[in-house]
Structure formats: structure tokens, C-alpha cells
Amino acid sequence: MTERWALTTTETGGALLAPLAPTGLPAGPVVAEPDVVAAVRARPEVTRWVWRSCAEVYPRLLAAGVPVDRCYDVEVAESLLLAHEGRLGEPRSAAAAHARLHGAPVPPDPPPRSAEPGAQSSLFEPRPAAPLPFDALLEVYADQLRRHDATEHPGRMRLLTASESAGMLVAAEMHRSGLPWRADVHREVLHELLGERYAGGGEPRKLAELADQVSAAFGRRVRPDLPADVVRAFAQAGIKVRSTRRWELEGLDHPAVAPLVAYKKLYRIWTAHGWSWLQDWVRDGRFRPEFQPGGTVSGRWTTNGGGALQIPKVIRRAVVADPGWRLVVADADQMEPRVLAAISRDRGLMEVAGHDGDLYTALSDRAFHGDREHAKLALLGAVYGQTSGDGLKNLAALRRRFPRAVAYVDDAAKAGEDGRLVRTWLGRTSPPAAGSEAYEEAGIPQESAGPTGSDDGSDPGSGSGFTPGYASSNARARGRFTRNFVVQGSAADWALLLLAALRRSLHTAGLRAELVFFQHDEVIVHCPQEEAAAVVEAIRAAGELAGRTAFGETPVRFPFTTAVVERYSDAK
């Protein structure tokens, strides 16, 4: 029988606990314990803890060496349920949920806390929250169970909440473990790239030299770190540019272009991952990002400060395994196209995605006369809404061969254009129509949609290489967003299940291996060298289990490209 207990902490460091019935209400008396860590440690039979938020409880348990197997995060559940009900953006705290339940004034959520360099703990420190009695928390939980039952696919929605709660456990554990980081190697890389540092905190030597070259090319002093100054300088040279993005600059014929592009790349490294970053974010040989599961509306993770999801490859040289240990770096191969095959149930595309080999090559052999590039453009165009020019021709060929897959994303786009909600396979829900407060707060672009990348190519994005198009209306912009949302969001759901399965596998096997990093479609496990083979197999098995758990029994495979390396930069 599943043992599920609710828990809340007290101001004195103790805990109130109670076993739960399937209805979510107490199945026994409420127990008061003087120490929350001792309370959890004394109940190993509990298989899932129900609490207000992981931030309130779990860091304290981890610090005492008491991990838990599963949890139910009430505030995570509230956020998912509000979105499913078309109310994304309303306060998500347990106190707010309780107020709504009784028609009382709803307290606002506390403002998000910014990461303070050096401290690296704001995400996992309890935020000030309106006090909520234990019986009120249990009442909210019982109501959430009923709301799950009322969704379109209750089983999937419950799975989504469970996996997002597991993601909170993983995030806390990765924060505590930290990514191995060699500060001495980082300094060597910075010196190699940027040259000597000048007293007073000014630009390092190589940046200063490049800035002088830019100015010399224009014949006057130009600040290459100020885009407006650069645009003005080109205009005075008779060249009109709209921005200083690399792709636009590299198309120009002017002697300032080469040093300017080089300057921008090094400037980003200096400001985002330079000496100040190293001093602020790396402690005791570890970089501890503050991962935020579901940080975007599509479910993709973000981080709170530190730029963990935008580490340039050259800086990855500083990510070095401990002596005798290795980094197992695993990238899911063509994850989003495989997810589209699974959620659309298109037999032809599922057949293509049913092999571990290159998906685009297999696709090109079936529908594009062996032209892999056209096959890739067509499939990514279907996902991201590239429906003009060659993209339209490629999409037509894709539609003839894989009609259900294309219809799936077309229907999502039409729903978005009509102002309707769309959902991922498990039930994560898009924001309401453009113009609503929640839509604007979610930060969804009104005039464009699709993957983007930073100037230095370090943004993980989707790797598709598409540049967002421009919509003629907000409705079309939203349609492009919802077209991508159902695929990207379902991929994020799969990734959560992957992390949960991998975490459980590593713990069950009794390995010393630790999950230390995750971004979109990539995981890094830090493990003793002798455990590397077992970790590689655990990742493979977790990917397949996540596919079956999320999408049911389909032919679709979810393979990985895996590297066992001493330093992160050697993985790709």
C-alpha cells in the first residue's frame, strides 16, 4: 500500500505530519515533531511526501543527508492546474489557493528573489509566505486532487504534476552537488582569450586592442560595446544596419566587421563568464546554478542567475571531473521531431523515429529523395512555422507523406490563432489569448515565434538554426507559438520523466554518481570512472522508460549521443 504523508514545517524547525487517505484528507491523527529532519528520517516507509513547496523543506533534508524518493509540491500543482483552467498568472501560493477555495481575498505571490552572486541559495531558501495552517494545506491538497480528476486526461495531468514535483527534487539535489569547476583552468582560458587585466576593472588587453581596430576602421573613436554607437558609425560610412547582431554584420563589406565580430564574442565572455563571474559563482570547486523547473511556460527549465544554460564551449574547458571521476554527457538525439511522432501518432513518422540512427537521414530517404537538409528544414519548419518560400514547398512534401504529424501542429496553430488554449501531451497548458495579463506576463512574443540564439552561439535553444519570421498579426504570432508549444512542451514533459527515472535508477543501484547538470535535451552525470558504463546504460534506459511513461507504447525511440569525458568541452 502506498504510504503518503503530508508535512509542513513550523517556525521552530519542527514539523506537523499526517498520513493521508486517497481523498487527500488525513487518515490518522496529526503528529507534531520537534525536528523536521528526524521526523522524515524516522519514516522510511513513506513513498511520497506532500508539502507546500520543495523550497520550504527539501534543502534542510538534503543538508542532513536525508533525501526523499518522491514528493507532491502543492504550489507546483497549483501553477499547473491554474494554467489548465485558463488562469495562468493568478497567484499560485498555497495560501492563494486556500483563499480562492473559500472566496476570500487572494494574497499576491511574494516577488521572485534574485540570485545573489556568491550566496547561490535564494531559490532553495524558503520565501516569505502567508502563514497557512496545516489543516488549510490539507484542504488545498484535497481540492487539487478533485481538480486533477476534472481535467481532460486526469491520469496524464497527475503524471505531469508528479514529474514536475520530481523535477523540483532534482533541481535541489543538483544545486547541492554542483557542477565540478576548475577555477585555475577558467583563469587560464580567460588569459588566453582576453589577455592581461588592467587595474581599475577596465577592458582586458585583447578587447582594448580590438576596440582600437574598430575605431581605426571607422576613422573615429567608436565604442563597440554600445550598439547605437556602432549603428551610427556605419550610417556615417554610408551603410545602413538595423542591429549589430553577428549575422547582419557578417554580410557587410567594411574593414570594421572582422574586429567588431571578434570584439562582441570576447566581450560576451568577459561580461557573462569572466573573472567577476568566477569570483561570484564558483566556490570550493563547484558551480551551483539555481535551476528553476518549468521556468518557461512551455516547461523548459531556466536558471536564476549565473548563466548556466549559456556556457560557451571554450569556457566548458573549466568543467573538469574530480580525480578518478568522469563526466557522462548525454544529448537526446533530435528530441522534438521524435516527440512530434509520438504525440501525433503518425504511423509513417513513428516508423522513421523508431530507429536509433539519424532521423533526418531516414526522413530524407522516404520523402525527400535522399536530401537530408531539405528533410530537416521541412520537419523543423512544421514545428516552428516556417511556412513561406522553400519552407512552404518542403512542408507540402512533408504533409503528403506524414499528414497526421503536420495536421497535429497545424491544428495547434489554428487553435492559437483563434485564441484557444492548447496543451502538451500530459496537459501543460499554453497561456490565454494575447492581450491578457497572463499572456503578457509570460513574455510570449507578440510579433514572432521560434528558436533564437545569442551572438556567440552559446544559447542552447533548439539548435534548428531558424530565425523567427515576422507575423502580420498577433493572431498569427500566437499561432506560431502554439504550433511549437505542443511539441516543445511535450518534449519538456518527457525530459522531466527522464530526469525522474534516471535519478531513481542511480539511487536504486546504489551508485555514487550524481546528476549535476541539465538543459533542455542534455544531462550531465558526475561519477567514479568505474561507474561510467552503468551510468550510460542508466541514461539509455531512463530515456526509453520516459517515452513509454509519457506517450504509451509506440515505436518511437529516444536515443542519446553519450560521451564519457574528463572535461565538458571534450564531449562535443
KEZAGU-257108 format. One record per residue (C-alpha): residue in three letters; x, y, z. Coordinates in steps of 0.5 Angstrom, whole numbers, plus 500, padded with zeros to 3 digits. Layout:
BEGIN
ALAXYZ/...
This chain:
BEGIN
MET500500500/THR503507498/GLU505511504/ARG503518503/TRP504523509/ALA503531509/LEU508535512/THR509543514/THR515546518/THR514550524/GLU518557526/THR522553531/GLY524548526/GLY520542528/ALA514539523/LEU507537523/LEU505531520/ALA499527518/PRO498520514/LEU494521508/ALA488518505/PRO486517498/THR482523498/GLY488527501/LEU485528508/PRO488526514/ALA488518515/GLY490519522/PRO492524528/VAL496530526/VAL503529529/ALA508534532/GLU515533532/PRO521538534/ASP525537529/VAL523536521/VAL529532519/ALA529527525/ALA521526523/VAL523525516/ARG528520518/ALA524516522/ARG519515517/PRO523511511/GLU516507509/VAL513514507/THR514514499/ARG511521497/TRP511527502/VAL506532501/TRP509539502/ARG507546501/SER514547497/CYS521544496/ALA524550498/GLU521550505/VAL523543507/TYR528539502/PRO534544502/ARG534542510/LEU533535509/LEU539535504/ALA544538508/ALA542533514/GLY543527509/VAL536525508/PRO534525501/VAL527523499/ASP524519494/ARG518523492/CYS514529493/TYR508533491/ASP509540491/VAL503544493/GLU505550489/VAL508547483/ALA501543483/GLU497550483/SER501553478/LEU500547473/LEU492547475/LEU491554474/ALA494554467/HIS490548465/GLU484552468/GLY486558463/ARG488562469/LEU496563469/GLY499569472/GLU494568478/PRO498568485/ARG500560486/SER502560493/ALA498555498/ALA495561501/ALA492564495/ALA489557493/HIS486557500/ALA483564499/ARG480562493/LEU477556495/HIS473560501/GLY472566496/ALA477570501/PRO481576498/VAL487573495/PRO494575497/PRO499576492/ASP505572491/PRO512574494/PRO516577489/PRO521573486/ARG528573489/SER534575485/ALA540570486/GLU546574490/PRO553572487/GLY557568492/ALA551566496/GLN548562491/SER542560495/SER536564494/LEU532559490/PHE532554496/GLU531558502/PRO524559504/ARG521565501/PRO517569506/ALA510567505/ALA503568508/PRO502563514/LEU498557513/PRO495553518/PHE496545517/ASP489544516/ALA489549511/LEU494546507/LEU491539507/GLU484542505/VAL488545499/TYR491539497/ALA485535497/ASP482540493/GLN487540488/LEU486532487/ARG479534485/ARG481539480/HIS486534477/ASP480529477/ALA476534473/THR482535467/GLU481533460/HIS486527462/PRO487526469/GLY492521469/ARG496525465/MET495531469/ARG497527475/LEU503525472/LEU505532470/THR505534477/ALA509528480/SER514529475/GLU515537476/SER515536483/ALA520531482/GLY524536478/MET524540484/LEU528535488/VAL533534482/ALA534542482/ALA535542489/GLU540536489/MET544539483/HIS544545487/ARG547542493/SER552537489/GLY554543484/LEU558542477/PRO565541478/TRP569547476/ARG577548476/ALA578556478/ASP585555475/VAL583553469/HIS578558468/ARG583563469/GLU588560464/VAL582561459/LEU581568460/HIS588570460/GLU589566453/LEU582569450/LEU583576453/GLY590578455/GLU592581462/ARG587585466/TYR588592467/ALA588596474/GLY581599475/GLY577594472/GLY577596465/GLU577592459/PRO583587459/ARG588588453/LYS585584447/LEU579587448/ALA582594448/GLU586592442/LEU580590438/ALA576597440/ASP582601438/GLN582597431/VAL574598430/SER576606432/ALA581606427/ALA577602421/PHE572608422/GLY577613423/ARG574616429/ARG573614436/VAL567608437/ARG565605443/PRO564597440/ASP560596447/LEU555601445/PRO550598439/ALA548605438/ASP555608437/VAL556602432/VAL550603428/ARG551611428/ALA559610425/PHE556605420/ALA551610418/GLN556615417/ALA560611413/GLY554610408/ILE552603411/LYS545602414/VAL544597419/ARG539595423/SER542592429/THR549590431/ARG548582431/ARG553578428/TRP549575422/GLU548582420/LEU555585421/GLU558579417/GLY554581411/LEU557588411/ASP564590407/HIS567594411/PRO574593415/ALA571594422/VAL567588421/ALA572583423/PRO575586429/LEU568588431/VAL565581431/ALA571579435/TYR570584440/LYS563582441/LYS565575442/LEU570576447/TYR566582450/ARG560577452/ILE565572455/TRP568578459/THR562580462/ALA558574462/HIS563569465/GLY569573466/TRP574574473/SER568577476/TRP563571475/LEU568566477/GLN569570484/ASP562571485/TRP559564483/VAL565558484/ARG566556491/ASP570550493/GLY571547486/ARG563548485/PHE559552481/ARG552551484/PRO547554479/GLU540555482/PHE535551477/GLN528553476/PRO524547473/GLY518550469/GLY522557469/THR518558462/VAL511557460/SER513551456/GLY516547461/ARG523549460/TRP528550465/THR531556467/THR536559472/ASN536564477/GLY543568475/GLY550565473/GLY548564466/ALA549556467/LEU545555461/GLN549559456/ILE556557458/PRO561558452/LYS564552449/VAL571555451/ILE569556458/ARG567549459/ARG574547459/ALA574549466/VAL569544468/VAL573538470/ALA571532473/ASP575530480/PRO581526480/GLY579519479/TRP572521476/ARG569522470/LEU563527467/VAL558523463/VAL555528458/ALA549525454/ASP545529449/ALA538527447/ASP538526439/GLN533530435/MET528530441/GLU523535439/PRO522531432/ARG521525436/VAL516528441/LEU512530435/ALA512523432/ALA510520439/ILE504526440/SER501526433/ARG501518433/ASP503519425/ARG505512423/GLY510514418/LEU514519422/MET513514428/GLU517509424/VAL522514422/ALA523516429/GLY523508431/HIS531508430/ASP537510434/GLY540513427/ASP540520425/LEU532522424/TYR533527418/THR537522414/ALA532517415/LEU526522413/SER530524407/ASP530517404/ARG523517405/ALA520523403/PHE526528400/HIS530524395/GLY536523400/ASP536531401/ARG538531409/GLU538538409/HIS531539406/ALA528534410/LYS531537416/LEU528544414/ALA521541413/LEU521538420/LEU523544424/GLY519548419/ALA513545421/VAL515545428/TYR517553428/GLY512555423/GLN517556417/THR511557412/SER514561407/GLY519561401/ASP523554401/GLY520552407/LEU513552404/LYS515547399/ASN518543404/LEU512543408/ALA508541403/ALA512535401/LEU512533409/ARG505534409/ARG504529403/ARG508524407/PHE506525414/PRO499528414/ARG498527422/ALA504530424/VAL503536420/ALA496536422/TYR497536429/VAL502542429/ASP497546424/ASP491545429/ALA495547435/ALA497554430/LYS490555429/ALA488554436/GLY493559438/GLU490564432/ASP483563435/GLY485565442/ARG484558444/LEU488554449/VAL493548447/ARG496543452/THR502539452/TRP501531452/LEU501531459/GLY497537460/ARG501543461/THR497549458/SER499555454/PRO498562457/PRO491565455/ALA490569449/ALA494575447/GLY492582451/SER491578457/GLU495580463/ALA498573464/TYR500572457/GLU504579457/GLU507577464/ALA509570461/GLY513574456/ILE511571450/PRO513575443/GLN507578440/GLU511579433/SER515573433/ALA516566435/GLY521561434/PRO528559437/THR533564438/GLY541564439/SER546569442/ASP551572438/ASP556568440/GLY552561439/SER552560446/ASP545560447/PRO542552448/GLY536554444/SER533548440/GLY539548435/SER535549429/GLY538555426/PHE532558424/THR531566425/PRO524568427/GLY520571422/TYR515577423/ALA508576423/SER503580420/SER498580426/ASN498578434/ALA494572432/ARG499569427/ALA504570432/ARG501567437/GLY499561432/ARG507560431/PHE508560439/THR502555440/ARG505551434/ASN511550437/PHE508550444/VAL505543444/VAL512540441/GLN517543445/GLY512543452/SER511536451/ALA519535450/ALA520538456/ASP515534460/TRP519528457/ALA525531460/LEU522531467/LEU520524467/LEU527522464/LEU531526470/ALA526523475/ALA527516472/LEU535517472/ARG535520479/ARG531514481/SER536509478/LEU542512480/HIS539512487/THR537505487/ALA543502484/GLY547505490/LEU552509485/ARG556515488/ALA554518481/GLU551525482/LEU546529477/VAL550535476/PHE547539470/PHE541539466/GLN539544460/HIS533542455/ASP536536452/GLU542535455/VAL544532462/ILE551531466/VAL552526471/HIS559526475/CYS561519477/PRO567515479/GLN571512473/GLU569505474/GLU561507474/ALA561511468/ALA559505464/ALA553503469/VAL551511468/VAL551511460/GLU546505461/ALA542508466/ILE541514462/ARG539510456/ALA534506460/ALA531512463/GLY530515456/GLU526509454/LEU522509460/ALA521516460/GLY518515453/ARG513510455/THR511513461/ALA509520458/PHE507517451/GLY505510452/GLU507504448/THR510507441/PRO515505436/VAL519512437/ARG526511440/PHE529516444/PRO537515443/PHE542519446/THR549521444/THR553520450/ALA561522452/VAL565520458/VAL570525459/GLU574529464/ARG572536462/TYR566538459/SER569541453/ASP571535450/ALA564532450/LYS562536443/
